[in-house]
Amino acid sequence: MYSGDFAYYAPTSLGEMLTLLNNAKPEVKVLAGGQSLIPLLKLRLASPATLIDASQVPDLRMIADSGNTITLGAMTTYFQAIDSPLVQQRCPLIIQALRQVGDPQVRARGTIGGSLAHADPAGDLPAVAMALDAEIHAVSSNGERSIAAANFFTDVLTTALQPNEVLKSVSFTATDQPATGTAYVKHRHPASGYAVVGVAAVVRLGADGTCQEARVGITGAGAHAARARGVEQALAGKTLDEAALDAACASAADGLDLMSDTYASDEFRAHLTRVLAKRALAEAASRAHSQA
């Protein structure tokens, strides 16, 4: 099937892009890597009147060290992030997740900002944004603002971005401190490769080997990515042995608006959430021990 007709623009500056976004009426879509939007256009599940291609806007491509965080521009591709020595050193969780996204073709075209703005409930990167306490930087003709990842994903394919805003960049909390480990694990859908459930985990250990901090982001299970706050609180001050992980992860699916489909029921997703949370935390803890 072919898409409907639309006006196409390829701005070469952020200012031009924001002007187009303001003036384009009625419905407008911003094209990033196109890995999600192009199929929707071809199936006519999306029929925008205007398409604004962000690929020629240099301000949206960058990888920068921002002190306690690293900042990735919205149009940074998955492969650019994977190949970055800065990301490899300071935020390995991003790479651990991106290496499990799609295939090489998707990783060559897919973008950091496109994934987060699309907010697919089965996307991998939203869980990472949750676990790394990411700040999403949005910009419009009225100025810029930052949105915490915890407040960014609001429903299926829905975010806190306003119609006149674009996602400019994302700042992820760095995890290159001693005794800190990360991991991303997922149950991959056999047809699409999307996460039926995916779990991103960050663990920081104290000098005595107990858990000083744990952060757990979950994707695929519910309508949007979420933090497993109950699991995190249950692990504080604990030795991360099997008994402690079993007890904490028993609540991993609590409070999630669990999805259900022909492949995975809500009960199966709840089970996967508990199992994969334990697996991700155990892997992150193992890496934290090796960094101590």
C-alpha atoms as one frame of an Amber mdcrd trajectory, in Angstrom:
protein
   0.000   0.000   0.000   1.143   3.547  -0.667   0.885   6.529   1.652  -1.512
   9.396   1.112  -0.340  12.719  -0.313   1.529  15.106   1.966   3.655  18.251
   1.764   7.343  17.492   2.355   9.952  19.831   3.838  13.630  19.241   4.682
  14.795  22.211   6.802  18.522  22.795   7.279  18.361  24.598  10.630  16.486
  24.183  13.882  14.936  27.629  13.532  13.572  26.785  10.088  12.230  23.512
  11.415  10.387  25.194  14.289   8.892  27.786  11.940   7.608  25.016   9.681
   6.220  23.194  12.692   4.349  26.294  13.797   2.956  27.092  10.365   2.125
  23.601   9.105  -1.563  22.910   9.533  -3.483  20.755  10.150  -1.628  17.539
  11.077   2.163  17.484  10.849   4.681  14.708  11.529   8.418  14.981  12.083
  10.464  12.325  10.282  13.557  11.138  12.160  14.984   7.725  11.189  11.674
   6.643   9.679  11.811   3.094  11.057   8.404   3.490  12.708   6.768   6.318
  10.766   7.355   5.040   7.219   5.496   1.730   7.829   2.628   3.671   9.445
   2.446   5.939   6.389   2.447   3.013   3.973  -0.334   1.295   5.904  -2.196
   4.629   6.136  -2.333   4.297   9.896  -0.846   7.801   9.838  -1.882  10.344
   7.200  -0.215  13.674   7.971  -0.811  16.657   5.750   2.806  17.736   6.238
   6.031  15.806   6.776   9.088  17.616   8.163  12.330  15.700   7.617  14.783
  16.379  10.475  17.762  14.625   8.880  19.398  17.841   7.595  19.318  19.749
  10.904  22.890  19.714  12.322  21.833  20.910  15.800  20.061  17.582  16.326
  23.198  15.462  15.850  25.677  15.381  18.723  27.196  13.277  21.492  28.582
  15.346  24.360  29.991  14.891  27.845  27.902  17.019  30.220  29.617  16.194
  33.515  27.384  13.793  35.428  25.474  13.036  32.234  26.098  12.418  28.568
  23.858  14.159  26.057  22.808  12.643  22.748  21.162  14.680  20.014  17.770
  13.511  18.817  19.061  12.542  15.356  21.979  10.502  16.700  21.597   7.046
  15.170  21.832   3.816  17.128  25.097   2.885  15.420  26.605   6.310  16.174
  25.792   5.789  19.855  27.104   2.209  19.820  30.364   3.293  18.151  30.943
   6.254  20.486  33.865   5.753  22.943  32.153   8.259  25.268  28.923   6.251
  25.403  30.873   3.005  25.739  32.767   4.340  28.758  30.122   6.402  30.550
  26.737   4.845  29.668  27.209   1.206  28.633  23.533   0.467  29.342  22.603
   2.423  26.207  24.790   0.151  24.113  23.628  -3.011  25.885  20.081  -2.144
  24.826  20.742  -0.755  21.344  22.639  -3.879  20.312  19.362  -5.762  20.794
  17.270  -3.406  18.639  16.063  -4.759  15.296  18.827  -5.578  12.838  21.838
  -3.710  11.377  19.633  -1.841   8.898  17.380  -0.566  11.693  20.368   0.359
  13.863  21.874   2.308  10.953  18.742   4.436  10.440  16.946   4.470  13.786
  17.552   7.484  16.019  17.632   8.151  19.748  15.077  10.953  19.583  12.831
   9.142  17.137  12.551   6.124  19.414  11.732   8.152  22.513   9.300  10.520
  20.785   7.478   7.614  19.134   7.018   6.015  22.582   6.278   2.533  21.331
   5.227   0.542  24.412   7.527  -2.272  23.247  10.508  -0.060  22.390  13.819
  -0.805  24.108  15.216   2.690  24.642  12.372   4.000  26.876  13.331   1.447
  29.558  16.922   2.680  29.386  15.762   6.289  29.698  13.865   5.308  32.836
  16.759   3.437  34.442  19.248   6.215  33.633  17.023   9.018  34.978  17.113
  10.665  31.557  16.108  14.265  30.952  14.417  14.868  27.590  15.096  18.328
  26.171  12.250  19.721  24.069  12.305  22.917  22.042   9.668  25.084  20.393
   9.490  28.637  19.082   8.605  29.610  22.659  11.857  28.254  24.110  13.265
  25.065  25.618  12.243  22.882  28.535  13.397  19.619  30.116  11.104  16.708
  30.913  12.102  13.885  33.254  11.794  10.459  31.651   9.446   9.453  34.472
   6.993  12.136  33.261   7.637  11.848  29.534   5.835   8.618  28.576   2.126
   9.014  29.252   0.308   6.317  27.214   0.606   4.114  24.128   2.514   6.139
  21.489   1.900   9.251  23.605   4.379  11.567  25.330   4.430  14.895  27.146
   5.645  16.683  23.999   3.359  19.492  22.875   2.256  19.736  19.207   4.641
  22.630  18.534   7.646  20.973  20.223  10.385  18.723  18.931  12.720  16.531
  20.920  16.135  18.185  20.655  18.384  15.992  22.817  18.458  13.579  25.748
  20.747  13.629  28.788  21.432  10.245  30.416  22.961   9.879  33.879  26.452
   8.428  33.558  27.195   5.147  35.349  30.990   5.006  35.154  31.389   5.172
  38.939  33.134   2.398  40.916  31.038  -0.608  41.967  28.289   0.255  39.474
  26.892  -2.167  36.929  24.159  -2.150  34.303  22.252  -4.662  32.196  19.394
  -4.848  29.700  17.545  -8.101  29.067  14.398  -8.762  27.080  12.091 -11.452
  25.785  12.155 -10.760  22.067   9.000 -11.202  19.990   9.894 -13.890  17.429
   8.296 -12.017  14.505   9.008  -8.345  15.151  12.032  -8.411  17.467  10.308
  -5.904  19.737  10.387  -6.430  23.491   7.472  -8.491  24.759   9.029  -7.398
  28.039  12.370  -5.665  28.467  14.114  -4.649  31.690  16.961  -2.148  32.129
  18.789  -2.226  35.464  21.407  -0.088  37.214  23.008  -1.292  40.465  25.452
   0.591  42.701  27.075  -1.308  45.562  28.554  -0.026  48.813  31.929  -0.925
  50.275  30.290  -3.770  52.188  28.762  -5.203  49.006  25.186  -4.206  49.795
  22.946  -2.382  47.356  23.211   1.378  47.780  21.028   2.149  44.778  19.025
   0.216  42.191  17.105   1.653  39.251  14.837  -0.528  37.123  13.091   0.489
  33.898  10.469  -1.762  32.306   9.159  -1.757  28.743   6.769  -3.988  26.798
   4.677  -5.009  29.768   2.351  -2.023  30.001   1.009   0.857  27.950   4.266
   2.779  28.379   7.687   2.428  29.973   7.770   2.640  33.762  10.072   2.461
  36.782   9.760  -0.490  39.159   9.918   1.677  42.275   8.801  -1.089  44.617
  11.642  -3.338  43.472  14.165  -0.530  43.873  13.035   0.264  47.417  12.995
  -3.397  48.421  16.658  -3.822  47.440  18.049  -0.782  49.281  20.685  -1.879
  51.796  20.327  -5.560  50.900  22.913  -8.075  49.811  21.827  -8.987  46.293
  21.653 -12.723  46.747  19.010 -14.910  45.138  16.615 -14.680  48.064  16.711
 -10.874  48.118  16.228 -10.655  44.355  13.348 -13.158  44.452  11.582 -11.214
  47.180  12.067  -7.816  45.562  11.188  -8.861  42.009   7.960 -10.527  43.110
   6.457  -7.014  42.923   8.049  -6.035  39.592   4.729  -6.039  37.698   2.744
  -4.292  40.442   1.007  -1.130  39.280   1.582  -1.768  35.568  -1.311  -1.475
  33.125  -0.430  -4.843  31.616  -1.083  -5.403  27.932  -2.446  -8.638  26.469
  -2.388  -9.990  22.913  -2.379 -13.258  20.981   1.308 -13.834  21.725   1.480
 -12.857  25.398  -1.362 -12.551  27.891  -1.239 -10.069  30.734  -0.429 -12.961
  33.104   2.493 -14.049  30.924   3.784 -10.471  30.738   3.584 -10.192  34.521
   5.586 -13.420  34.824   8.174 -12.214  32.299   8.503  -8.904  34.139   9.352
 -10.660  37.405  11.767 -13.125  35.778  13.575 -10.579  33.612  13.825  -8.017
  36.419  15.648 -10.583  38.533  17.874 -11.557  35.605  18.777  -7.950  34.747
  19.509  -7.041  38.362  21.657 -10.128  38.879  23.653  -9.316  35.746  24.046
  -5.673  36.752  25.116  -6.698  40.264  27.707  -9.072  38.848  29.177  -6.250
  36.771  29.113  -3.937  39.778  31.110  -6.480  41.807  33.692  -6.676  39.011
  34.016  -2.859  39.073  34.415  -2.635  42.861
